[in-house]
Amino acid sequence: MNKQIKRFNFFNSRNLILIIFSFIFITLSSFTLFNQRFNSSESFPYLNSYIVISSLFIIALIISISFIIFPILLRIKRKKISTLNSKFTLYFISIALTPAILLGILGLVLIEIGINDWFNDKIKNVISNSVFVAESYLEEHKETIKGDVYAMYNDLNNSSKLLKSDLSKIPIALKTQALVRSLPETYIINRDGEVLFNALDNNARFYAPPKNLFDRADSGEMSIMSSTQVNKVFALVKLNNFNNYYLYAGRSMDGNVIGALNDTVSAKNEYTFLEKNRNQISLIFILLYVIISLILILISVIIGIKLADRIVEPISSIIKATNNISKGSHDDKITKNNDYIELNRLADSFNKMSSDIVKQKNQIIVAKKHETWSDIARRIAHEIKNPLTPIQLSAERLERKVIELKLDNIDMNECIEIIRRQVNEIGYLVNEFSNFARLPEPQFKNINISDVISTAVTDCEIYNKNIKFINNLHTKKINVSADKSQISRVFQNIFINSIHSIEESIVSKGEIVYESSDTDDGIKILIKDNGIGLKYDKDEMVKPYFTTKKKVGGSGLGLAIVEKILFDHHAEFSIMNRGDGENGAEVTITFARSSI
């Protein structure tokens, strides 16, 4: 994916700020909407500003989504290709867009249908009739108490002369009227709202009438007062035949009916508010829904691109590594992402394939090299042997001639001795060349490599008894499938090289340490010495006829033979300077475990 798309693979600061502010705006809008509904405001405050801000958020979200989607579409269109990454990205975007669009259409339809259904004539009539029934109940109570209070008013006025002559009779008359009329809360009060006479001493709380009711009572009108909070209805009328006396009587109503009345009135008010503002509310809900949908689409697209990258990245790595392998670079490894088991398995398989290719390439190189050097060794041995025999015979004839003639010529005797010695050296080299060229095919058997190493150590200890061999093998029985004779030669050559390296160094106490360990690849044998170390790398040292032995000399075939034998045994072989900070070299050999 190109750089333009890469910029949007993560929640960068621009998109992150946009998403955060969008959620803040949605929260504040929801809070304002609910607050307006419960406070029954006439209209949504700052509606025009809200529409402008919502539009800006919608435009910004659409632009952000477009910046992600359009480069992908343009890249496919211009190059007329469809990469796996692009396909995955488009799939994720489609998955994000499709439900959002469908739910958006469905939501708008449901909002429109739902709101219209809520405000149809049937529901209006039901709400209006409910309020009418509840109010009729209240009016019925008012009319009832109005008749009872008028009757009580007439009786008290007609008995005014008797009651005025003896005020102590007023409570008795008031109590009688209250019991007959079922008005337990009956009082005679003055203009200031003070209770002068109480019909029944029932400890009922006295609710003083508002001052404006006295004005209406003074004009000869009966005032009715109801309270849905205390579920009571009261009537106030002036007793004309008494001086500054007012009859104040009340009666309790059914609490359930009053509660229903309050709920019905509240529902009607809320319904009326919603009906007046339903266009504004519908618009606000639509804008909020569009913003929320766009935010979810933006987040889904970003996450989709990230997931597509994480899925395609291992495949892209394999493509890149495969191209590198085709160009000759065989060491590329694919890192596992630990997200998907299948992709991790694919990475493991590719890395194993790459390692196998490297091993096979090295094996082919080693096989060709040994084949070439073996052919050279055969030719050299053949070419040297031919003149070597007449030279050796000529030297012997000269020696016999000197003896027959009884010549005592020191120079001649030295020349004959030099010829004989050099012929023997050349013969030794010819035998080495022949052995290298004619290494037999290994005969694999199950052997204990621990015993083979111990035998090689015993054979090599005679070369220098001052050098100490240290056994750190992890077990006495290490089974591998190998040719015992050839593997013995391997360890002998390695130990002899270590001995010669120690002899050329200045250490006072030479040590050769050999140890073993189990690994995932097989059995690892490690041999370390404290000699002079290595000045050349392995590729240089395993070349036939290459030697660094200054004091003892050498044919330069020891490590070449070691490599050839281990190659035939499919064992891994490495030689390098010690990695523990000490002077000297270390040789590592890894055998496959024996299946026997």
ROTOR-40896 format. One record per residue (C-alpha): x, y, z. Coordinates in nm, 2 decimals, padded with zeros to 4 digits. Layout:
   east  north     up
      X      Y      Z
...
This chain:
   east  north     up
  00.00  00.00  00.00
  00.13  00.34 -00.09
  00.25  00.61  00.15
 -00.07  00.81  00.12
 -00.27  00.52  00.25
 -00.01  00.43  00.52
 -00.07  00.76  00.68
 -00.42  00.65  00.77
 -00.34  00.31  00.90
 -00.35  00.42  01.26
 -00.55  00.65  01.48
 -00.33  00.95  01.39
 -00.38  01.28  01.58
 -00.61  01.43  01.32
 -00.86  01.15  01.32
 -00.83  01.09  01.69
 -00.91  01.46  01.77
 -01.20  01.45  01.53
 -01.35  01.13  01.69
 -01.30  01.26  02.04
 -01.47  01.60  01.97
 -01.75  01.42  01.78
 -01.83  01.21  02.08
 -01.82  01.52  02.31
 -02.06  01.69  02.07
 -02.29  01.39  02.07
 -02.29  01.37  02.45
 -02.36  01.74  02.49
 -02.64  01.72  02.23
 -02.80  01.43  02.40
 -02.78  01.60  02.74
 -02.94  01.92  02.60
 -03.21  01.73  02.42
 -03.31  01.53  02.73
 -03.29  01.84  02.95
 -03.51  02.03  02.71
 -03.76  01.75  02.70
 -03.79  01.72  03.08
 -03.80  02.10  03.13
 -04.07  02.12  02.86
 -03.90  02.41  02.68
 -04.09  02.56  02.39
 -03.81  02.49  02.13
 -03.46  02.35  02.10
 -03.22  02.63  02.20
 -02.96  02.75  01.94
 -03.11  02.52  01.67
 -02.95  02.70  01.38
 -02.60  02.69  01.55
 -02.65  02.32  01.62
 -02.73  02.25  01.26
 -02.42  02.43  01.14
 -02.19  02.26  01.39
 -02.34  01.92  01.31
 -02.29  01.98  00.94
 -01.93  02.07  01.00
 -01.87  01.75  01.19
 -02.05  01.55  00.91
 -01.84  01.71  00.64
 -01.51  01.65  00.84
 -01.60  01.29  00.89
 -01.69  01.23  00.53
 -01.36  01.40  00.42
 -01.16  01.18  00.66
 -01.32  00.87  00.53
 -01.28  00.98  00.17
 -00.90  01.04  00.22
 -00.88  00.68  00.32
 -01.10  00.52  00.05
 -01.02  00.72 -00.26
 -00.64  00.66 -00.27
 -00.72  00.28 -00.26
 -00.97  00.31 -00.55
 -00.74  00.54 -00.75
 -00.45  00.30 -00.70
 -00.64  00.01 -00.83
 -00.79  00.21 -01.12
 -00.46  00.36 -01.24
 -00.25  00.04 -01.22
 -00.54 -00.18 -01.32
 -00.44 -00.43 -01.05
 -00.60 -00.57 -00.75
 -00.36 -00.65 -00.47
 -00.46 -00.87 -00.18
 -00.41 -00.58  00.06
 -00.64 -00.36 -00.15
 -00.90 -00.64 -00.17
 -00.89 -00.70  00.20
 -00.92 -00.32  00.27
 -01.21 -00.28  00.04
 -01.38 -00.59  00.19
 -01.35 -00.44  00.54
 -01.47 -00.10  00.42
 -01.77 -00.26  00.25
 -01.84 -00.46  00.57
 -01.84 -00.13  00.76
 -02.04  00.07  00.52
 -02.31 -00.18  00.42
 -02.47 -00.23  00.77
 -02.43  00.14  00.85
 -02.62  00.25  00.53
 -02.89 -00.02  00.57
 -02.94  00.07  00.94
 -02.94  00.44  00.85
 -03.22  00.39  00.60
 -03.41  00.16  00.83
 -03.36  00.40  01.12
 -03.48  00.70  00.93
 -03.79  00.51  00.81
 -03.86  00.39  01.16
 -03.82  00.74  01.30
 -04.05  00.89  01.05
 -04.31  00.62  01.08
 -04.28  00.60  01.46
 -04.31  00.98  01.51
 -04.61  01.01  01.27
 -04.78  00.71  01.44
 -04.73  00.88  01.78
 -04.90  01.19  01.66
 -05.20  01.05  01.48
 -05.56  01.15  01.56
 -05.64  00.84  01.75
 -05.36  00.89  02.01
 -05.45  01.26  02.03
 -05.81  01.17  02.11
 -05.71  00.90  02.36
 -05.49  01.15  02.55
 -05.75  01.43  02.54
 -06.03  01.20  02.65
 -05.81  01.07  02.94
 -05.75  01.42  03.06
 -06.12  01.50  03.01
 -06.23  01.20  03.22
 -05.99  01.29  03.50
 -06.09  01.65  03.50
 -06.46  01.56  03.50
 -06.40  01.36  03.81
 -06.24  01.66  03.98
 -06.52  01.89  03.86
 -06.78  01.64  04.00
 -06.61  01.66  04.34
 -06.61  02.04  04.31
 -06.99  02.05  04.23
 -07.07  01.81  04.51
 -06.88  02.00  04.77
 -07.03  02.32  04.63
 -07.38  02.20  04.70
 -07.30  02.07  05.04
 -07.13  02.39  05.14
 -07.42  02.60  05.01
 -07.66  02.39  05.22
 -07.44  02.44  05.52
 -07.41  02.81  05.45
 -07.79  02.85  05.44
 -07.84  02.66  05.76
 -07.58  02.86  05.95
 -07.72  03.19  05.81
 -08.08  03.10  05.90
 -07.97  03.02  06.26
 -07.75  03.34  06.29
 -07.97  03.51  06.55
 -07.96  03.20  06.78
 -07.59  03.14  06.73
 -07.49  03.51  06.77
 -07.67  03.52  07.11
 -07.48  03.22  07.23
 -07.14  03.17  07.05
 -07.08  02.85  07.23
 -07.35  02.69  07.02
 -07.16  02.76  06.69
 -06.91  02.46  06.74
 -07.21  02.23  06.81
 -07.39  02.35  06.50
 -07.08  02.33  06.29
 -07.00  01.98  06.40
 -07.36  01.87  06.33
 -07.34  02.02  05.98
 -07.00  01.86  05.92
 -07.12  01.51  06.01
 -07.44  01.54  05.81
 -07.26  01.68  05.50
 -06.95  01.44  05.54
 -06.72  01.74  05.55
 -06.49  01.66  05.83
 -06.26  01.95  05.76
 -06.50  02.24  05.83
 -06.39  02.56  05.98
 -06.51  02.92  06.04
 -06.22  03.15  05.98
 -06.17  03.53  05.97
 -06.04  03.75  05.70
 -05.69  03.69  05.81
 -05.72  03.31  05.77
 -05.73  03.24  06.14
 -05.95  02.95  06.26
 -06.23  03.07  06.49
 -06.43  02.75  06.51
 -06.34  02.39  06.42
 -06.61  02.13  06.34
 -06.41  01.82  06.44
 -06.10  01.79  06.65
 -05.93  01.53  06.42
 -05.58  01.68  06.42
 -05.61  01.73  06.05
 -05.36  01.98  05.91
 -05.52  02.31  05.83
 -05.45  02.45  05.48
 -05.52  02.82  05.47
 -05.69  02.95  05.15
 -05.50  03.20  04.93
 -05.58  03.57  04.99
 -05.73  03.62  04.65
 -06.02  03.38  04.74
 -06.13  03.61  05.02
 -06.18  03.88  04.77
 -06.41  03.66  04.56
 -06.59  03.55  04.88
 -06.65  03.92  04.98
 -06.83  03.97  04.64
 -07.07  03.69  04.73
 -06.91  03.42  04.52
 -06.82  03.08  04.64
 -06.46  02.99  04.57
 -06.35  02.63  04.50
 -05.99  02.53  04.56
 -05.85  02.18  04.48
 -05.50  02.04  04.55
 -05.38  01.73  04.37
 -05.08  01.73  04.60
 -05.28  01.66  04.91
 -05.58  01.50  04.72
 -05.84  01.75  04.87
 -06.10  02.00  04.75
 -06.20  02.30  04.95
 -06.48  02.56  04.93
 -06.48  02.91  05.08
 -06.79  03.13  05.12
 -06.87  03.44  05.34
 -07.14  03.41  05.61
 -07.33  03.72  05.53
 -07.53  03.72  05.86
 -07.21  03.71  06.06
 -06.95  03.98  06.10
 -06.62  03.88  05.93
 -06.70  03.50  05.94
 -06.61  03.28  05.65
 -06.72  02.92  05.61
 -06.43  02.70  05.49
 -06.49  02.33  05.43
 -06.29  02.05  05.26
 -06.32  01.69  05.16
 -06.06  01.43  05.06
 -06.06  01.27  04.71
 -05.95  00.92  04.59
 -05.57  00.94  04.58
 -05.54  00.69  04.29
 -05.77  00.90  04.08
 -05.58  01.21  04.16
 -05.25  01.04  04.08
 -05.39  00.93  03.75
 -05.50  01.28  03.68
 -05.16  01.42  03.75
 -05.00  01.15  03.52
 -05.25  01.21  03.25
 -05.20  01.59  03.26
 -04.82  01.55  03.26
 -04.84  01.31  02.97
 -05.06  01.55  02.78
 -04.82  01.83  02.84
 -04.52  01.62  02.73
 -04.72  01.50  02.42
 -04.81  01.86  02.34
 -04.45  01.96  02.37
 -04.33  01.68  02.15
 -04.60  01.75  01.89
 -04.49  02.12  01.87
 -04.12  02.03  01.84
 -04.13  01.70  01.65
 -03.97  01.84  01.34
 -03.68  01.98  01.54
 -03.65  01.66  01.74
 -03.65  01.45  01.42
 -03.38  01.67  01.26
 -03.17  01.65  01.58
 -03.20  01.27  01.59
 -03.11  01.23  01.22
 -02.80  01.45  01.26
 -02.69  01.26  01.57
 -02.75  00.93  01.39
 -02.55  01.04  01.08
 -02.26  01.16  01.30
 -02.25  00.84  01.51
 -02.27  00.63  01.19
 -01.98  00.82  01.03
 -01.77  00.79  01.34
 -01.83  00.41  01.35
 -01.75  00.39  00.97
 -01.43  00.59  01.02
 -01.32  00.37  01.31
 -01.42  00.05  01.12
 -01.23  00.16  00.81
 -00.91  00.24  01.01
 -00.93 -00.08  01.20
 -01.01 -00.27  00.87
 -00.70 -00.13  00.70
 -00.49 -00.22  01.00
 -00.62 -00.57  01.01
 -00.57 -00.60  00.63
 -00.21 -00.49  00.67
 -00.15 -00.74  00.96
 -00.30 -01.02  00.74
 -00.12 -00.93  00.42
  00.21 -00.83  00.59
  00.34 -01.19  00.63
  00.24 -01.27  00.27
  00.43 -00.95  00.15
  00.73 -01.06  00.36
  00.72 -01.40  00.20
  00.71 -01.23 -00.15
  01.00 -01.01 -00.06
  01.20 -01.29  00.09
  01.13 -01.51 -00.21
  01.25 -01.24 -00.44
  01.57 -01.21 -00.23
  01.62 -01.58 -00.25
  01.58 -01.57 -00.63
  01.85 -01.30 -00.63
  02.09 -01.52 -00.42
  02.02 -01.39 -00.07
  01.91 -01.70  00.12
  01.93 -01.57  00.48
  01.59 -01.38  00.49
  01.37 -01.49  00.77
  01.00 -01.40  00.83
  00.91 -01.28  01.18
  00.60 -01.43  01.33
  00.33 -01.17  01.43
  00.17 -01.40  01.70
 -00.18 -01.29  01.59
 -00.29 -01.57  01.35
 -00.19 -01.93  01.39
 -00.21 -02.00  01.02
  00.02 -01.71  00.93
  00.26 -01.81  01.19
  00.27 -02.16  01.05
  00.32 -02.01  00.71
  00.62 -01.81  00.84
  00.76 -02.13  01.01
  00.72 -02.33  00.69
  00.89 -02.06  00.48
  01.17 -02.01  00.73
  01.23 -02.39  00.73
  01.22 -02.39  00.35
  01.47 -02.11  00.34
  01.69 -02.29  00.58
  01.67 -02.61  00.38
  01.76 -02.42  00.06
  02.06 -02.27  00.24
  02.16 -02.61  00.36
  02.11 -02.77  00.02
  02.30 -02.49 -00.15
  02.59 -02.53  00.09
  02.58 -02.91  00.04
  02.59 -02.86 -00.33
  02.88 -02.62 -00.30
  03.06 -02.85 -00.06
  02.99 -03.16 -00.28
  03.12 -02.98 -00.60
  03.42 -02.85 -00.41
  03.51 -03.20 -00.28
  03.45 -03.35 -00.62
  03.68 -03.09 -00.78
  03.95 -03.13 -00.52
  03.92 -03.51 -00.52
  03.98 -03.50 -00.90
  04.28 -03.27 -00.85
  04.41 -03.49 -00.58
  04.39 -03.80 -00.80
  04.57 -03.62 -01.08
  04.84 -03.48 -00.85
  04.89 -03.82 -00.69
  04.91 -03.99 -01.03
  05.14 -03.73 -01.18
  05.37 -03.73 -00.88
  05.39 -04.10 -00.85
  05.52 -04.15 -01.20
  05.85 -03.96 -01.16
  05.88 -04.04 -00.79
  05.96 -04.41 -00.85
  06.26 -04.36 -01.09
  06.39 -04.08 -00.86
  06.38 -04.32 -00.56
  06.54 -04.60 -00.77
  06.81 -04.37 -00.89
  06.89 -04.26 -00.54
  06.92 -04.62 -00.43
  07.15 -04.70 -00.72
  07.37 -04.40 -00.63
  07.38 -04.52 -00.27
  07.49 -04.88 -00.38
  07.75 -04.73 -00.62
  07.90 -04.53 -00.35
  07.92 -04.83 -00.13
  08.07 -05.05 -00.41
  08.33 -04.78 -00.49
  08.39 -04.72 -00.12
  08.37 -04.35 -00.18
  08.38 -04.14  00.13
  08.23 -03.82 -00.01
  08.03 -03.63  00.26
  07.86 -03.40  00.01
  07.75 -03.69 -00.21
  07.61 -03.88  00.10
  07.42 -03.58  00.21
  07.27 -03.53 -00.13
  07.16 -03.89 -00.14
  07.01 -03.86  00.21
  06.82 -03.54  00.11
  06.68 -03.71 -00.20
  06.57 -04.01  00.00
  06.40 -03.79  00.27
  06.23 -03.56  00.02
  06.11 -03.86 -00.17
  05.95 -04.00  00.15
  05.79 -03.66  00.22
  05.65 -03.65 -00.13
  05.53 -04.01 -00.09
  05.35 -03.91  00.23
  05.18 -03.63  00.05
  05.08 -03.86 -00.24
  04.93 -04.10  00.01
  04.74 -03.81  00.17
  04.61 -03.70 -00.17
  04.51 -04.05 -00.25
  04.32 -04.09  00.08
  04.14 -03.76  00.03
  04.04 -03.85 -00.32
  03.93 -04.20 -00.23
  03.73 -04.14  00.09
  03.49 -04.44  00.09
  03.11 -04.41  00.13
  03.03 -04.41  00.50
  02.88 -04.73  00.64
  02.61 -04.60  00.89
  02.57 -04.79  01.21
  02.44 -04.70  01.56
  02.75 -04.60  01.75
  02.81 -04.44  02.09
  02.98 -04.11  02.00
  03.11 -04.08  02.36
  03.32 -04.39  02.32
  03.46 -04.27  01.98
  03.57 -03.94  02.14
  03.73 -04.11  02.43
  03.93 -04.34  02.20
  04.04 -04.04  01.99
  04.15 -03.86  02.30
  04.36 -04.16  02.41
  04.52 -04.18  02.06
  04.60 -03.81  02.06
  04.73 -03.78  02.42
  05.07 -03.93  02.31
  05.14 -03.63  02.09
  05.18 -03.40  02.39
  05.14 -03.53  02.74
  05.15 -03.17  02.88
  04.81 -03.09  02.73
  04.51 -03.17  02.94
  04.19 -03.31  02.79
  03.88 -03.21  02.99
  03.56 -03.43  02.95
  03.24 -03.24  03.00
  03.01 -03.47  02.80
  02.66 -03.46  02.95
  02.62 -03.83  02.93
  02.83 -04.15  02.88
  02.59 -04.28  02.61
  02.53 -04.06  02.30
  02.39 -04.26  02.02
  02.42 -04.14  01.66
  02.40 -04.31  01.32
  02.76 -04.28  01.17
  03.06 -04.46  01.03
  03.27 -04.52  01.33
  03.61 -04.53  01.15
  03.54 -04.20  00.96
  03.41 -04.02  01.27
  03.71 -04.14  01.47
  03.93 -03.97  01.20
  03.73 -03.65  01.23
  03.79 -03.62  01.61
  04.16 -03.72  01.57
  04.21 -03.45  01.31
  04.04 -03.19  01.52
  04.23 -03.28  01.84
  04.56 -03.29  01.65
  04.49 -02.94  01.51
  04.41 -02.82  01.86
  04.73 -02.97  01.99
  04.94 -02.80  01.72
  04.76 -02.47  01.79
  04.84 -02.49  02.16
  05.20 -02.58  02.08
  05.23 -02.26  01.86
  05.09 -02.05  02.14
  05.26 -01.92  02.46
  05.02 -02.07  02.71
  05.18 -02.26  03.00
  04.90 -02.51  03.05
  04.73 -02.63  02.74
  04.37 -02.74  02.77
  04.13 -02.91  02.52
  03.77 -02.92  02.65
  03.50 -03.14  02.48
  03.14 -03.12  02.58
  02.80 -03.22  02.45
  02.44 -03.11  02.48
  02.09 -03.19  02.34
  01.94 -02.93  02.11
  01.63 -02.91  01.89
  01.84 -03.01  01.59
  02.01 -03.31  01.75
  02.33 -03.38  01.95
  02.58 -03.10  01.96
  02.95 -03.17  02.03
  03.17 -02.87  02.12
  03.55 -02.88  02.13
  03.74 -02.58  02.27
  04.12 -02.52  02.30
  04.33 -02.24  02.44
  04.57 -02.22  02.15
  04.65 -01.93  01.92
  04.30 -01.91  01.77
  04.20 -01.85  01.41
  04.31 -01.58  01.17
  04.10 -01.71  00.88
  03.73 -01.80  00.84
  03.60 -02.15  00.79
  03.56 -02.13  00.42
  03.93 -02.05  00.38
  04.05 -02.31  00.63
  03.87 -02.60  00.49
  04.02 -02.56  00.14
  04.25 -02.85  00.06
  04.62 -02.79  00.10
  04.56 -02.48  00.31
  04.77 -02.48  00.63
  04.87 -02.24  00.90
  05.11 -02.48  01.09
  05.44 -02.30  01.10
  05.63 -02.53  01.34
  05.51 -02.87  01.25
  05.40 -02.83  00.89
  05.11 -03.00  00.74
  04.94 -03.12  00.42
  04.65 -02.88  00.46
  04.40 -03.17  00.41
  04.30 -03.23  00.78
  04.00 -02.99  00.80
  03.91 -03.06  00.43
  03.87 -03.43  00.52
  03.68 -03.34  00.84
  03.43 -03.13  00.63
  03.40 -03.40  00.37
  03.32 -03.68  00.63
  03.07 -03.46  00.82
  02.91 -03.36  00.49
  02.86 -03.72  00.40
  02.71 -03.78  00.75
  02.47 -03.48  00.71
  02.61 -03.32  01.02
  02.65 -02.94  01.07
  03.01 -02.83  01.11
  03.15 -02.49  01.22
  03.49 -02.36  01.34
  03.55 -02.02  01.49
  03.73 -01.83  01.76
  03.60 -01.90  02.11
  03.29 -01.70  02.20
  03.34 -01.69  02.57
  03.62 -01.42  02.56
  03.90 -01.67  02.60
  04.18 -01.72  02.35
  04.16 -02.02  02.13
  03.93 -02.18  01.88
  03.61 -02.39  01.91
  03.46 -02.65  01.68
  03.09 -02.73  01.68
  02.95 -03.05  01.53
  02.58 -03.13  01.54
  02.47 -03.48  01.46
  02.11 -03.59  01.40
  01.97 -03.81  01.67
  01.99 -04.18  01.61
  01.65 -04.34  01.53
  01.79 -04.69  01.64
